[in-house]
């Protein structure tokens, strides 16, 4: 490694440490000619082949920037985006290939983005998969609904109405009282019309 200060053609490693969760190695080097020290970072080579045929190094920052556009207006934090970028890089490096197409990178993004935010996922997928009609969106939404329904307890809140068992627990033992509505524990409301005690019971009776 050439010294960046005196341009001496050699240097020696005095310390090595892993960085970026093991994806890189940070080396502390010293020039034998001027004795000055500098740091280098080594990463495994990963190249992305664009549709035009141009190649460029894989960039986690570019992945995050692209996903950030799809997440505009959504409750997605920068920390969540950073974690998504890390998951995508780990996935593409796990393929063991030194060259990937933009299609491969897009596939690696879709999974983590679907877990992060469904609306952002649809936005990204509409561009990545080149949606051309409402039917394309409907097919993607139907696929998401089917995937969610196959997981216990992952139904869309409010889509199928209130759970009958929960509703039964909320009203069991509640008896209407003269002059007011009944609360969950059976006591008559005293707040009058529009008062806090007139609100429908939502908790199960103890």
N, C-alpha and C positions, 0 to 999 in steps of 0.2 A: 504494500500500500504506500503510495507516494505521500510524502509529508506535505501538508497544505501550506506550511510556512516557508520552508527553505527549498521545497521541491526535490528533496533527496528521494531517490527511487525506492527506498526501503524503510521499514519501521518494524518494531517488535511489539507484541501484545503483552501488556502488563496486567490486564484484568479482563475477565469475560463474565457477563451476566445475561440471563434470559430477560426478554422484554415482551410487552404486548401479549401477555398470557402464553408465553412460550412460542409465539409465532415468529419471533425475531431474537437475534443475539446482539447485545450491545458490547462492543469491545473498546477498551481503553488502550491506546497505543502511544508509544514514545519513539521519537525520531533519534537514531543513534548519532546523527550529525549535529543537530542543534539542541537536542535533549528536550525539546518541547513536546507536550502531550496533546492528544486530540482523541475524539471519540468517533467510532464508526458503528453503523447499525446494519446488520446483515439480515435480509429477508429471502425466503424461498421465492424463486422467480415464478410468476403467474401472469400469463398474457391473455388479454381478451381480444378476440377477432371480431371487429365490427362488421355490419352488413356490407359496407363498402369494400371490405377486404383489408382495411387498415388495421394494424395491431397496435395495442397500447397496454401498458402495465395495468393490472387490476388495481382499482382504487376504492377502498371502503368509503372514503369521503364522497365519491361520486354516487355510490349506492345510496348513501344517506340523503344526499341532495335531491336525488330523484324521488325518493320516498317522501321526503319532506313536502314536496309539491302536492302529492296526493293526500297528505295529512292536513292541509291547510283548513283551518276552522274546526278541526277535530281535537278532542281532549287527549292529545299525544304529546308527551314530554320529550325534551332533548335526550334525557337519559334512556328513555324507551327506544328512541331512534338509534342511539349509540349501541344499545344491546342488539337491536335488529341487525345493524351493520356487522357486528361481530358474529352473529349467527350465520349471516349470509357468507361471510368470508370463511368461516369454519366449514360450511357446507361445500363450497366450491373447492377448497383445498383438500377436503376429504375425498374428492373424486380421484385424486392421484394424478390428474392430468395437468400438464404445464401450460396447455392452451385451451381456452374455453371460448365459446361463441356468446354473443350477447343474449341469445335465446337461452342458453344454459344459466347465465346469471339471472335472467328474468324469472326462470323457474325456481331458482334458489330464493328469490325475493318473495314470491307469492305465498309460500307457506307461512313464514314468520309474519308477514303483513296481515294475512287472514287472521292469525291469532291476536294480532295487535289491535286492529280496528277493521270492521267489516265494510264500512263506508269507504275508507281509504283503499281497501283491497279492491272494491268494485271500480273505483276511479283508476287505479293503476292497471287493473286487468283490462279495462275498456281500451286503454291505449296499447298495452303490451299485446293483447290478443286481437287488436284492431276490430272492436265491435262496430258494426255498421247499421244495426237496426235495434228496435225495442226488443225484438225476439232474442237477440244476443244477451241483453241485460236480463230478460226474464229467465232464460236458460241458466245464466250464472246464479241468479237469486234462487232458483229452484234447486240447483246443486248445493248451495249453501244451506238451504232449509233441510234438505235431505241429510246432509252431513251432521247438522245440529240435532236433528230428531233421532239420529242413531246413537247419540250419546245421552245416557240417562241424566235427567235434571238439567238439560241444556236447552229446553224449550224457550221460545221468545216470550218474555214477560207480557202478560195481557193479551196474547194472541188468541189463546183458547178460553179466555174468560177466567174468573176466579175459581180456584180449586174448591169443589163442593165440600171436601172434608174440612178444609180450613174454614169455610163459611159456616159449617155446622158447629165447629168448635167455638167460633166467635159468638154465636147466638145461643148456644146450649145453656139452659138455665136462666136466660134473661126473660123476665116477665114484664109486660107493659104495666106502667104505673099510671094512676089517675092523675091527669093534669100535666103529664110530661112523658118524655121518651125514656126507655130503659137503657141503662148502661150495661157493659159486659158483665158486671158482677151483680146485676139485678136491682141496683139502687135507682130510684127515679131521678131523672134530670131536673135540675132546679134553675137552670140558666135562662129559661124562657126561649122563645123563638130566636134562632140564630146564635144562641149561647153555646159555650164550649161543651156543656153537658148534653146538647141536642145532637152532637155529631154521631154518626153511625158507629156502632161498636166494631172495633177492628182487632181486639185482642182476645185471646182465649180466656174463658173463665177459669180461675184457679180452683 
